[in-house]
Amino acid sequence: MDKNGLSAFLLGLGVGVGIGILFAPKSGEETREYLRAKANEGSDLLKERSADLKQTAAEWVDKGKEALNRQKGNLADAVEAGKQAYRDARGAQAPSEGTA
């Protein structure tokens, strides 16, 4: 089921539950209290899910920072190795150029 199909299903489910509750043989006050409790449960669930998503996002950011720092270290090591190789190559050529 694609995203739109799932959304339509959930919307239909919610509307169906709402209509069922409204026609249930409970008093108006009981029905309103029940709806209020369910709305609070939904709100709490959303808060919990958003906190979980924040935590997951923070973990991914931290992992990304660690990977970036490792790559920066690798790049710095490679640049330093290149510089050293250049200095070694120039040092090996210097005596032969001086004798010519």
N, C-alpha and C positions, 0 to 999 in steps of 0.2 A: 504494500500500500504506500503510495507516495505521500508527500507532506500535506498536500491539499486534501487528499482522501482521508488521512488521519484526522486533520482538523475538522472536516465535515462530520466524521464519525463522532468525535468527542463533543462537538457542538450539539449534534442530535441526541447523544446520550444525556448531556446536561439538560437539554430542553425536556426530554422524556421524563427524566427523574423529577424535574421541577413540576411538570404537569401532574405526575403521579402523586407527588407530595401534596399539591394543592387540592386534589380530589380525594385525598385520604380521609378516613373517618375520624379525624382528630379535630379538636377545637382550634380555633384560629390562634389562640395564645400558644398552644402546644406546637402548632406548625411553625409559627414565627420563631419560637425558641429553638426548635430543631434546625430551621434554616440558619439562624444566627450561629448556632454551634458549628454547623457544617462550614459556614463561611469562615469562622475563626480557625477551624482545622485547615482549611485551604490556605488561609493566610500564613499560618504557622508552617505549613509544608513549603510554601513558596520562600519564606524566610530561610528555612533550613537548606533548601536546594540552592538558593543564591549564595549562602555562606559556603556550601560545598564547592560551588563553581568558583568562588573567589579564591578558596584554598588551592584548588587545582590550577587555576590560572597563576597564582603566586608561585607554585611549585614549578610550573613550566618556565616562568620568567627566570627563576633562580637557575634552573638547568641550562637555559639559554645563556645566561651570564657566565656560568661556569665554562660552557663550551667555548664561548667567545674569548674568555681569558686564556684557556688552553691554546687556542689558535693564535692569539697574540704572542704567547710565549714561544710557540713553535716558529712563528714568523720571525721573531726577534733572534732566536737561535740560528735560523737559516741565514738571516742577514749577517750575523756575526761570523758564521762559518764562511760565507762568501767573502767578507772583508779579509778574513784571515787567509783564505786561499789566494786572494789577490795580493796580499802582502808577501806571502810565501813565493808566489810566482814572480813578483817584482824583485824580491831579494835574490832569487836564483838567477835572474837575468842581469842584475846589476854588475857582477864581476865580469861577465863576458863582454858587456858593453864597454866597460872601462878599459879592458885590455886591447880592444880593437883600434 
